[in-house]
Amino acid sequence: MATNGVFCSICGCGIYEDFNILSRKISSEPSPTFISPLADYHQHRALFEGSGSGWQVYEPNLDYDTAIPIHSTCLQVVKQFIDHRSKNKDRPSSALLSLDSFYESLLQQASRNEKELGLQLAVNGLEWDHQYYGARQFWGQEFWIPDFQWQWLVADPIDIPSPTTYLLSRLQPQPARNPARCSVSSSSNFLSSATSSSPAQSTRLHDLPAEILDYIKSYLSPSSTKNLRLSCQDLAHRLPLDQLYWYNQLTSGALFGYLWDLDPEQLRLKNRESPSWDWAHLVRTLSREESFRKGGVLNRAPVGLKNRRRLWKILEHIEWLDEHVPLSQVEALWPSLGAWRNPAVEQQCKAESWDGGVEQGGILEARRDVVAVF
């Protein structure tokens, strides 16, 4: 896979063809992000389809700001991420709510690179402390040819065959001995920690019908639902985290945004089967990093799904940087943001391969949320 030493700003894999350029016109007024037609890379330039013109990659071009390349499939994942964030009602305002803010985030990272490492952006691409979860180690080659166990890094993250069928194959029957084992309301420890309510403390929330409470719960994340249940024993009993709750969390896409193409009808039919299924266990499995590692329950997931999950984690990392690491604080984070330069880190990246994968930080938001409940 020829690359001429230029790499996608999101996946970290080689750029050759079927990619877009993100940029914006330089003007005194804010301008929208420009998305180029599909381009091929030739002699250090991005040549647009249907046009003889081309731009220098990772450099400003005439009246336009820095031209940042991104695979067309990676761009589709970005759009799905933005859409998921815009619909997530239980999350603080995200830094990635539009392509404009996304492009600005990439420019911010370019500035961090220059500030931390003294790098000129035109060298290869953007540097991230997560090293693209494995892709960065192959940048030293003239041709981007990863080892066989890392081939999944270039798997199509959009057209994934039967992701719903695969996940349902990991679904287990609910144990007959303790059918409510995943309902936090069944825990005496949980109930004892909830505040008891007296008539004088009763609020209008306690008086709502069960249907309305269920509707409210459907808009909350697991951790927020847990906090609401902890407010008093009455709500702890009336808002159970039962199998139906976890089924709804999975099918709604609230927990795992990267599973946007699950078939709702296939899930619905599965949920109607008997015996009852342990949806909570499936959610817990999806939220664990070790599930996708070598020997994990989901290690044999479709390679496209594993790659999509990797890209989702990278976007979450971009979001986190924008929210918590302004450029003024970059020096305080050194050398963590420059960890890619540490040979020991690169060696660890190679040593921890799990059929082509390494997890270094970047814990998925859904994992933090689910672990807070279980």
N, C-alpha and C positions, 0 to 999 in steps of 0.2 A: 504494500500500500504506500505509494509515493506521497511525500508530503512537502518536500523541500524545506523541512524544518519549521513549519507553521502549524499551530494547533488550535483547536476549537476552544473558545473561552469558557465553555460549560463542561464538556465531557473530557477535555484534555487530550483527545485523540487527534490523529492527523487530519489536516484539511487538504483535500484534493479536488473534489467536485461535490455538487449538490449542497452548497452552503449559501447562506445569506450574509450580507453585511449590514450591521447596525451602525447608524451614525445620525447626525442631525445638523441642520444648517446653522452656521455660525452667524448670529445676529444679535442685536441689542434686546430683542424680545424673545421670550421662550419659544422654541420651535419644537414641533412634534418629532418623535424618533422616526428616522427614515429606514425602511426595510428594502433592501435592494432586491432585484430579481435574482433568481438562482445564478450562481457563478461557478466557474472553474478556476483553479489556481494554476498560473503559468508564469514562470520567470518573475516571481516575487510580486505578482499582481493578481487581483481578482478580476477576471474577465466576465462581464455579465452576458447572459444568454440573449441573443438577438441584437447584440450591440458590439461594436468594435472597441468600445471604451473599457477602461479598467481602472481600478484604484489600488494604491499601495495599501497593504494590509497592516493593521496596527500603527497607522500613521494618519495625521490629518490630510485631507485631500481638497485642495483649492478652498472652496467656501464651506466645506463640511468638516466637522469635528472628527476625532479619531475613528477610523474604520475598524470595527471589531467583528471578526468572523465568528459565525456560529452555524453548525450543521442545521439543515432545515428540520430534521427530526428533533434535534435538541430544542429548536425554537418552538416546536409544537408542544413539547413538554413544558417549556416556560409559560406558554399561553394557558395551559391547563392549570399550572401552579397559580397563576394570577387569578384565574377564574375561581379556583377553590378558595383562595384567600378572600376574594370579594364576597363570597357567600358564607364565610365562616363568621357567624354572628357572636360566637363566644370567645373570640380572640381579640386582644388589643390591636390597635391599628397597625397593619403590616406595612413594612417599607416597600413591599413589592406588590403594588396594586395596579400597575399599568406598565406598558412597555417603556414609557418614558422614564419611570422610576427605576426600572430594571437596567436600562442603558446607563443611567446616572450611577447606579451601583457598580457597574463594570468600570466606569471611569474612575470612581472612587478607589477601586481596588488597584487600578493602574497607578494612581497617585500613591497608594500605600506601598506598592512595589518599589517605586522610585525613592520614596522616603525611607523605607526600611533597608533596602538592598542596593540602592544606587543603580538599579537596572533601567535601561532604556527599553520601553515597551516593544519596540520593533524587533527585539531579539528573536522571540519565539511566540510568546503568548503571555497570558496572565498567570502569576504564581499564587497558589493558595496553600495554606498550611496543611490541608488534608491531602495534598498531592493528587487530587482527583481520584482518591481511593485506588491507586495502583497505576494509573495511566502516566503519571509524571516520570516514572523511572525509565520510560522508553524514549524520552526526548533527546537523548544524546545520539541517537542513530540518524543517519541520513534518510533512511526509510523507516517509517513507523511500523515495525513488525513485532508485535508482542509475542511472548512465549505462548505455546499452545494453551496453557492453563489460564491465560489472560484474554483469550479470544472473545470472551463474553463482553468485554469492554466496548466492542464495536457492534454488538447485537442490536437489531432494530428495536427501539423502545416504544414504538407506536403500534405496529402491526404484530401483536402477540397472539399466537394461536391458543384459543380456548383457556383464557386465564381463569374463568369461573369454574370450569370443569376441574382444573388442577386444584384450586383452593378447596372445592367441595370434596375432593379425594382425600384431603387432609382433615376433614371434619370427623369427629368421633361421636359415638352415641353418648348421651348423658348417662352417667352412672346411676343405676337403679337404687343403690343403697342410700345415696344422698342427693336426690334430684335438685336440691336447692343449694348445692355447695358453692356455686358461683354467685349467689345472692348475698351481698354484704349484710342485708337485713337479718340473715340467719345467724349472724355472729353475736354472741352475748357480749363480747368485748366491745363490739361496735355500738351496740345499744346502750351499754352502760356508760359509754363516753358521750352519748347524746344527751343534751340538756332536756330535762323533763319540763313539760309546760303545764301551767295551771290555767284555769279559766281566765284569770286576770291577765295572763300573758298571751292568751290566744289572739291571733291576728286574723285578718281576712283570708290569708293564705291557707290556714288550717280549715276554713269553712268551704273551700272550693270543692266542687265535685271531682271525683277521681279522674274523669275524662279530661278535665281542664288541667289538672296536675300532670297527667301524662303528656298532654300537649306542651306544657311548659318544659317538662323534662326532655322532650325530644329536641329542644333547642340548646340544651346545655351539654357541655363536655362531661366525661365521666368524673373528672376531678371537681368540677363545679357542682355536679349532682351530689357527689359525696359531701361537699361542704354544706349544701342545703339540708341534706339528711342529718348531718351532725347538729343542726340547730335545735332539734327537739326529737323526742322519741316518736311523737305522732307522725312527723314527716318521714322519719326513718322507716316506719311501718308502711306508710302510704306511697312511698317512692322506692320500691324494691329494685335492686339491680339484678333482675332475673334474666333468664335466657332470651325472652322477648326483647328486653332492653338492649342486650348485646347484638342480637340479630338486627335490630333497627339501626344501631350505631354503625354496623358494618355495611348494611345496604344503603344507608343514606350518604355514605362517603365522608362523613364528618371526621372519622378517625384516621383513615388512610387515604389521603387525597390522590396518591399515585395509583389507586385501584379504581380509576374513574370509569373503566369499561366493563365492570362486572355486570352480568345479565340479571336484572331484577326479577324477571319471570322465572329463570332457572333457580334463583335463590328462594323465591316464594314457594315453588313446588317442593323444593328440598325441605323447607321448614314445615310443610304440611305432612311430611312422612311420619311414620311411627316405626320405631320408638323416637322419642325426642332427641334432638341433637344438641351437642355441647358447643354452642356458639361462643360462650365465654372463653373456652379453652382455645378455640381458633383465634380469637382476638388476642389472647395472651401470647399465643405462638407467633403471630405476626408482629407483635410489639417487641419481641426479644431479638437482639442482634445475633445471638448464637444460633438462632433457628436457621439463618442463611449461611452459616459457616460450614466448613467441612465436617461432615458427620451430623449436621443439624437436620431437623425435621423438614425444612424447606430448602435444603441444599440443592435438590434436584428440580427446583422451580425453573420454568422456562427462562432461558438466558436473557431474553428481551425484558422480562419482568424484573430480573435481578439488576439489569442495567438501568431500567427506568427508576427503580428504587434508589440506585446510586445517584442518578441525576437529581432526584427529589431531595436527597440529603445535601447535595451541593447547593441547591437553591435555598434550602433552609439555612445553610451556613452563611450565604450571602445576606439573607434577611437578618440573621443574628448580628453580623458585622455592622450592618447599617443602623441597627437599633442600639448597639452597645459599644461600638468601637469607632468613634469619630476620629478623623485624621489627627487631631490634636493629641490623641492618646496612643498613637502608634509606637512611639519610642518605649513606652512603658511595657508593651507586650513583647518586645524583643527579648529572647530570640525565638519565642514560640511561633510567631508568624513567619519566621524565616527557617523553620525546622527542616524544610526541604534541602537546605544546604548542609545539614549535619549528616555525615556518612553513616553514623550509627542509626539514624532514623531511616535512611534509604535501605540499609541492610535489614532492619526490622520489617520494612515494607515487603521485602522479598521473602523473608523467613516466615511471615504470617499468612502466606497465600493459602486460600481455602478453595481449591479448585478454581483459582483465579479470582481472588478477592481479598481485601484487607479492610478491616474496620478500625480506623483511628479517629476516635471522636465522632462528631457529627451525629449524635444520637437523634433519631427521629422524634419529632414533636409528639407523635402519637404514643411512642414508647414512654416518654416522661408522663404523659397523661394517664395511660393505663396502669403503669406501675404504681402511680399514686393511689390507685383504688384497690388493686389486688394485694 
